[in-house]
Amino acid sequence: MSLHSKIFDSCESFACKIHNFHVGIIKHIQTSKEQYKFRVDLHKYHDALHVGDYFIILIKLEQCPLKTRHQLQVNSAKSFKVLQTIKSNSYAIKLPLNFDINSIFYMKDLVIYKTQ
């Protein structure tokens, strides 16, 4: 066997190993993406909300001014009406005028108000 054919076989073997390594990496990335998507989808809300539905707002204290915190605590059992769907996960809510906070909330901050 000539030196030229030995070098060619060695290069071909190396290229095959690199190709197999890349295929393994691609499979690993695809598996990782699928697992990540599954975990993200677990946290998504799949119920479509409609204008006119009533919700209770869950709000963190650091999201609003001190004056409004007290008003929200007083009205915490009160339901608020959805005025408009902004995106698939954000909604404009009808709030009293004396509330000094933005009236747009994400779905994660809303709990469906069910009357008995």
HELIX and SHEET records of a PDB file:
HELIX    1   1 LEU A    3  LEU A   42  1                                  40    
HELIX    2   2 LEU A   61  GLN A   63  5                                   3    
HELIX    3   3 LEU A   66  VAL A   74  1                                   9    
HELIX    4   4 MET A  107  ASP A  109  5                                   3    
SHEET    1   A 5 ILE A 104  TYR A 106  0                                        
SHEET    2   A 5 SER A  90  ILE A  93 -1                                        
SHEET    3   A 5 PHE A  80  LYS A  87 -1                                        
SHEET    4   A 5 TYR A  54  ILE A  57 -1                                        
SHEET    5   A 5 LEU A 110  ILE A 112 -1                                        
END                                                                             
